[in-house]
Amino acid sequence: MAMSGLETLAYALGVTVALMGVIFVLSRILLRFGVLPLAAAFSLSGFNVLLLYLLIFPGTVIHELSHYLACLLTGVRVRQVRLFSPQKNGAMGWVMSDPADPLRRSVIALAPFVGGSLAIYALVRFGLPSGQIDPLTIAPNDVAQGFSTAFTSIVNALRTADLHQVTTVLVLYVLFSLGFAVAPSNEDLAPLATYGLLAVGLVLVVRVVDTHYALGLARSALLNNTAIFLTGVFQRLNALLLFACAVVGLGTLLIVPVAMVAYWLRSGLKS
């Protein structure tokens, strides 16, 4: 039985949320077990702060730039921007803006997912040898198929990359830095849980009212056409997120073991 426009939209949106969740977890693993151990391993006095700044600089800039551009696009006034300004409290950059409604605040908070994913896609597609398949030309209903397509495209690009070229090394460096910065910070995501629960509650109320009073909203041509259009938008976003997920996942698999071994060796030498 074919799903209605509203049902396909709900599925596409669910995939978006799931992919963002996976990217968030992977980015935290890459930071905790990749970036930080590397900064500790290559240090003469416990922790190499300068190396940490070097590793996170490109990712932090694109992360904060994503917030900034989202503010501009949503019409929210920006009061202060620091794309990279390490502080003693651990903050590396920030964008301070005026208060906004939940929808615009959510767009601003989630912007690094989109900005970081676009940067990752551009680096792989234009900074490395292109594969035969462009994952963004595919809007897969099967998430596993989409991930496989993205992963294959990235692996093929890496296999044919010339590691002797400075540009290739720079691309890989920025990709590594973006791996942890593509997801919003905990502070960015904190209010979204409340917004999400309110949105789910609103949808459930509308569904109950529609069923109880037989309003026929699910059969509305206008609503279904709108839902079909939005489904297409979210499918393209999901293709982009799948690509970013594959890159961050591959980076985690390659970098974390190296970082942990380097850290353990360093710890063994010190002891």
DATAZI-V694938 format. One record per backbone hydrogen bond with DSSP energy under -1.0 kcal/mol. CO is the residue of the C=O (numbers start at 1). NH is the residue of the N-H. If there is no record, write none. Layout:
co=(CO;CO)
nh=(NH;NH)
//
This chain:
co=(4;5;6;7;8;9;10;11;12;13;14;15;16;17;18;19;20;21;22;23;24;25;26;27;28;29;30;31;34;35;36;37;38;39;41;47;48;49;50;51;52;53;56;57;58;59;60;61;62;63;64;65;66;67;68;69;70;71;77;80;82;87;91;92;94;96;96;101;102;103;104;105;106;110;111;112;113;114;115;116;117;118;119;120;121;122;123;134;135;142;143;144;145;146;147;148;149;150;151;152;153;154;155;156;162;165;166;167;168;169;170;171;172;173;174;175;178;185;186;189;191;192;193;194;195;196;197;198;199;200;201;202;203;204;205;206;207;208;209;210;216;217;220;221;222;223;224;225;226;227;228;229;230;231;232;233;234;235;236;237;238;239;240;241;242;243;244;245;246;247;248;249;250;251;252;255;256;257;258;259;260;261;262;263;264;265;266;267)
nh=(8;9;10;11;12;13;14;15;16;17;18;19;20;21;22;23;24;25;26;27;28;29;30;31;32;33;35;36;38;39;40;41;42;48;43;49;52;53;54;55;56;57;60;61;62;63;64;65;66;67;68;69;70;71;72;73;74;76;98;96;94;90;87;85;82;79;80;105;106;107;108;109;110;113;115;116;117;118;119;120;121;122;123;124;125;126;127;137;138;146;147;148;149;150;151;152;153;154;155;156;157;158;159;160;165;169;170;171;172;173;174;175;176;177;178;179;182;189;190;192;195;196;197;198;199;200;201;202;203;204;205;206;207;208;209;210;211;212;213;215;219;220;224;225;226;227;228;229;230;231;232;233;234;235;236;237;238;239;240;241;242;243;244;245;246;247;248;249;250;251;252;253;254;255;256;259;260;261;262;263;264;265;266;267;268;269;270;271)
//
